[in-house]
């Protein structure tokens, strides 16, 4: 019984903290500060979720179209969530442009932001 009594206040606290999180999001235009570090994704998961081949991913990396968020001490590449948007953009652009041209577009785009 004491466990159930103890759980009830926690749920109420959890609900109020959820309400606070909702209020924080609303006061920031629906965007809240991330509480956890960004999720890093292994190469295999990128391949499985994006549907591209390992060779194509490595080609994109060789051309600096995709840059890993981190590389582990053992040399494994880890990617941020944005890698999926990048791959989709590259694929869409590649319908009209060569990868070399896309590389030039990206280089101009990033140099303009600096």
Backbone as CSV, one residue per row, in Angstrom:
resi,resn,N_x,N_y,N_z,CA_x,CA_y,CA_z,C_x,C_y,C_z
1,UNK,0.814,-1.193,0.000,0.000,0.000,0.000,0.857,1.257,0.000
2,UNK,1.904,1.237,0.782,2.735,2.437,0.842,3.360,2.717,-0.535
3,UNK,3.599,1.665,-1.336,4.146,1.880,-2.673,3.165,2.636,-3.553
4,UNK,1.880,2.270,-3.467,0.882,2.943,-4.294,0.730,4.405,-3.884
5,UNK,0.763,4.671,-2.575,0.651,6.049,-2.118,1.859,6.854,-2.597
6,UNK,2.992,6.205,-2.613,4.211,6.881,-3.040,4.202,7.145,-4.540
7,UNK,3.609,6.247,-5.311,3.579,6.401,-6.762,2.640,7.523,-7.197
8,UNK,1.532,7.701,-6.507,0.538,8.691,-6.916,1.116,10.101,-6.957
9,UNK,1.822,10.565,-5.910,2.390,11.906,-6.004,3.407,12.036,-7.147
10,UNK,4.157,10.975,-7.414,5.128,11.048,-8.507,4.423,11.247,-9.834
11,UNK,3.333,10.550,-10.025,2.596,10.721,-11.270,2.091,12.148,-11.396
12,UNK,1.599,12.690,-10.295,1.112,14.065,-10.334,2.262,15.011,-10.645
13,UNK,3.418,14.760,-10.061,4.590,15.581,-10.322,5.021,15.433,-11.771
14,UNK,5.019,14.177,-12.260,5.396,13.940,-13.644,4.454,14.664,-14.588
15,UNK,3.137,14.617,-14.296,2.164,15.305,-15.142,2.396,16.803,-15.126
16,UNK,2.702,17.348,-13.930,2.921,18.788,-13.858,4.201,19.161,-14.588
17,UNK,5.212,18.300,-14.547,6.431,18.603,-15.284,6.178,18.515,-16.784
18,UNK,5.277,17.605,-17.204,4.901,17.549,-18.606,4.168,18.807,-19.015
19,UNK,3.301,19.303,-18.108,2.599,20.552,-18.385,3.593,21.693,-18.509
20,UNK,4.591,21.692,-17.637,5.620,22.733,-17.694,6.383,22.644,-19.002
21,UNK,6.711,21.434,-19.435,7.419,21.255,-20.704,6.567,21.763,-21.849
22,UNK,5.259,21.498,-21.792,4.360,21.995,-22.833,4.324,23.510,-22.822
23,UNK,4.287,24.100,-21.622,4.283,25.554,-21.515,5.580,26.141,-22.039
24,UNK,6.716,25.483,-21.730,7.998,25.953,-22.236,8.020,25.926,-23.755
25,UNK,7.505,24.846,-24.359,7.466,24.748,-25.811,6.600,25.849,-26.402
26,UNK,5.456,26.098,-25.779,4.541,27.112,-26.291,5.183,28.492,-26.211
27,UNK,5.925,28.766,-25.127,6.531,30.086,-24.980,7.736,30.270,-25.885
28,UNK,8.252,29.196,-26.452,9.392,29.267,-27.361,8.980,28.931,-28.783
29,UNK,7.763,29.191,-29.127,7.317,28.947,-30.490,7.243,27.476,-30.838
30,UNK,6.990,26.625,-29.847,6.860,25.194,-30.109,8.191,24.462,-30.121
31,UNK,9.278,25.179,-29.858,10.593,24.556,-29.865,11.160,24.626,-28.459
32,UNK,11.633,23.496,-27.959,12.229,23.494,-26.639,13.700,23.126,-26.749
33,UNK,14.430,23.487,-25.747,15.849,23.158,-25.694,15.988,21.648,-25.496
34,UNK,16.883,20.996,-26.224,17.065,19.562,-26.008,17.694,19.314,-24.648
35,UNK,17.167,18.307,-23.958,17.688,17.971,-22.645,18.816,16.953,-22.745
36,UNK,18.792,16.140,-23.777,19.798,15.108,-23.956,20.689,15.474,-25.124
37,UNK,21.907,14.907,-25.155,22.745,15.131,-26.327,22.071,14.547,-27.562
38,UNK,22.410,15.079,-28.712,21.814,14.603,-29.957,22.084,13.108,-30.125
39,UNK,21.114,12.434,-30.688,21.230,11.002,-30.924,22.228,10.781,-32.057
40,UNK,23.178,9.907,-31.839,24.147,9.566,-32.871,23.776,8.216,-33.465
41,UNK,23.859,8.135,-34.774,23.369,6.966,-35.503,24.526,6.266,-36.178
42,UNK,24.561,4.944,-36.034,25.612,4.140,-36.651,25.370,4.006,-38.152
43,UNK,26.424,3.705,-38.873,26.363,3.577,-40.329,25.296,2.579,-40.766
44,UNK,25.241,1.435,-40.134,24.276,0.406,-40.513,22.843,0.888,-40.429
45,UNK,22.546,1.670,-39.408,21.190,2.198,-39.248,20.902,3.254,-40.318
46,UNK,21.889,4.063,-40.656,21.716,5.048,-41.729,21.390,4.329,-43.028
47,UNK,22.132,3.259,-43.315,21.906,2.497,-44.546,20.518,1.865,-44.554
48,UNK,20.132,1.270,-43.432,18.840,0.583,-43.356,17.674,1.562,-43.507
49,UNK,17.767,2.705,-42.850,16.652,3.653,-42.864,16.594,4.495,-44.134
50,UNK,17.744,4.743,-44.751,17.761,5.594,-45.949,17.614,4.795,-47.236
51,UNK,18.033,3.531,-47.194,17.941,2.693,-48.384,19.098,2.856,-49.366
52,UNK,20.109,3.661,-49.004,21.249,3.789,-49.911,22.279,2.702,-49.601
53,UNK,23.152,2.462,-50.551,24.178,1.443,-50.362,25.353,2.012,-49.555
54,UNK,26.121,1.129,-48.980,27.317,1.523,-48.235,28.274,2.283,-49.155
55,UNK,28.407,1.809,-50.385,29.301,2.467,-51.338,28.851,3.898,-51.616
56,UNK,27.542,4.100,-51.753,27.040,5.445,-52.023,27.251,6.349,-50.823
57,UNK,27.015,5.844,-49.620,27.251,6.647,-48.425,28.715,7.063,-48.359
58,UNK,29.617,6.122,-48.604,31.043,6.445,-48.567,31.427,7.424,-49.675
59,UNK,30.795,7.302,-50.823,31.047,8.259,-51.915,30.618,9.658,-51.484
60,UNK,29.435,9.769,-50.877,28.964,11.061,-50.371,29.953,11.625,-49.342
61,UNK,30.487,10.751,-48.500,31.441,11.190,-47.489,32.757,11.624,-48.134
62,UNK,33.218,10.889,-49.135,34.458,11.254,-49.834,34.342,12.627,-50.475
63,UNK,33.149,12.958,-50.931,32.924,14.231,-51.608,32.514,15.338,-50.636
64,UNK,32.527,15.039,-49.344,32.126,15.982,-48.294,30.686,16.447,-48.433
65,UNK,29.847,15.606,-49.024,28.418,15.902,-49.085,27.758,15.541,-47.763
66,UNK,28.317,14.539,-47.112,27.858,14.103,-45.787,29.094,13.997,-44.913
67,UNK,28.999,14.583,-43.731,30.124,14.559,-42.802,29.638,13.944,-41.491
68,UNK,30.323,12.905,-41.016,29.907,12.289,-39.748,29.960,13.295,-38.604
69,UNK,29.058,13.146,-37.661,29.052,14.005,-36.474,30.238,13.663,-35.583
70,UNK,30.584,12.383,-35.578,31.714,11.899,-34.763,32.333,10.695,-35.426
71,UNK,33.592,10.470,-35.113,34.258,9.230,-35.479,34.829,8.662,-34.192
72,UNK,34.512,7.410,-33.897,34.959,6.801,-32.639,36.462,6.533,-32.690
73,UNK,37.007,6.171,-31.549,38.424,5.836,-31.468,38.779,4.668,-32.383
74,UNK,37.799,3.801,-32.626,38.039,2.639,-33.483,37.765,2.937,-34.952
75,UNK,37.427,4.193,-35.270,37.241,4.589,-36.658,35.827,4.454,-37.191
76,UNK,34.874,4.139,-36.330,33.480,4.025,-36.787,32.851,5.406,-36.867
77,UNK,32.095,5.628,-37.937,31.427,6.906,-38.139,30.060,6.902,-37.477
78,UNK,29.745,8.005,-36.813,28.442,8.202,-36.198,27.854,9.476,-36.794
79,UNK,26.565,9.435,-37.087,25.901,10.525,-37.790,24.803,11.127,-36.928
80,UNK,24.503,12.392,-37.180,23.384,13.044,-36.494,22.088,12.707,-37.232
81,UNK,20.961,13.029,-36.610,19.654,12.792,-37.224,19.503,13.500,-38.567
82,UNK,20.207,14.589,-38.739,20.068,15.373,-39.970,20.606,14.639,-41.196
83,UNK,21.324,13.553,-41.002,21.876,12.814,-42.140,20.777,12.350,-43.091
84,UNK,19.603,12.037,-42.565,18.515,11.561,-43.422,17.998,12.672,-44.334
85,UNK,17.919,13.883,-43.801,17.512,15.022,-44.626,18.571,15.314,-45.682
86,UNK,19.832,15.207,-45.288,20.923,15.451,-46.232,20.891,14.441,-47.378
87,UNK,20.701,13.173,-47.046,20.654,12.137,-48.076,19.494,12.392,-49.022
88,UNK,18.340,12.729,-48.469,17.166,12.992,-49.304,17.422,14.175,-50.236
89,UNK,18.028,15.231,-49.708,18.339,16.401,-50.520,19.320,16.046,-51.635
90,UNK,20.351,15.295,-51.308,21.331,14.887,-52.314,20.656,14.071,-53.413
91,UNK,19.798,13.142,-53.011,19.106,12.309,-54.000,18.206,13.149,-54.898
92,UNK,17.510,14.120,-54.330,16.641,14.984,-55.133,17.465,15.831,-56.100
93,UNK,18.551,16.400,-55.612,19.398,17.215,-56.475,20.068,16.376,-57.552
94,UNK,20.382,15.132,-57.214,21.078,14.249,-58.146,20.202,13.845,-59.331
95,UNK,18.910,14.110,-59.249,18.031,13.873,-60.395,18.308,14.881,-61.503
96,UNK,18.853,16.042,-61.143,19.116,17.101,-62.126,20.589,17.451,-62.254
97,UNK,21.375,17.187,-61.200,22.763,17.618,-61.178,23.688,16.444,-60.879
98,UNK,24.936,16.583,-61.288,25.939,15.575,-60.946,26.341,15.753,-59.487
99,UNK,26.952,14.743,-58.916,27.418,14.857,-57.534,28.469,15.961,-57.409
100,UNK,29.300,16.114,-58.423,30.302,17.180,-58.398,29.626,18.554,-58.347
101,UNK,28.576,18.732,-59.135,27.852,20.001,-59.122,27.184,20.213,-57.764
102,UNK,26.617,19.165,-57.203,25.990,19.259,-55.876,27.039,19.668,-54.846
103,UNK,28.230,19.120,-54.976,29.321,19.470,-54.067,29.626,20.965,-54.157
104,UNK,29.648,21.489,-55.369,29.894,22.918,-55.560,28.764,23.758,-54.969
105,UNK,27.532,23.304,-55.146,26.380,24.005,-54.569,26.502,24.045,-53.052
106,UNK,26.815,22.903,-52.446,26.960,22.837,-50.990,28.110,23.724,-50.519
107,UNK,29.218,23.720,-51.244,30.377,24.529,-50.855,30.015,26.014,-50.849
108,UNK,29.290,26.458,-51.862,28.847,27.867,-51.912,27.880,28.162,-50.781
109,UNK,26.970,27.265,-50.557,25.946,27.456,-49.526,26.584,27.594,-48.147
110,UNK,27.567,26.747,-47.845,28.188,26.783,-46.530,29.147,27.960,-46.398
111,UNK,29.781,28.362,-47.485,30.685,29.515,-47.403,29.897,30.802,-47.216
112,UNK,28.680,30.870,-47.740,27.822,32.045,-47.566,27.331,32.174,-46.137
113,UNK,27.197,31.069,-45.420,26.705,31.098,-44.032,27.774,31.583,-43.073
114,UNK,29.025,31.527,-43.466,30.121,31.914,-42.557,30.361,33.356,-42.542
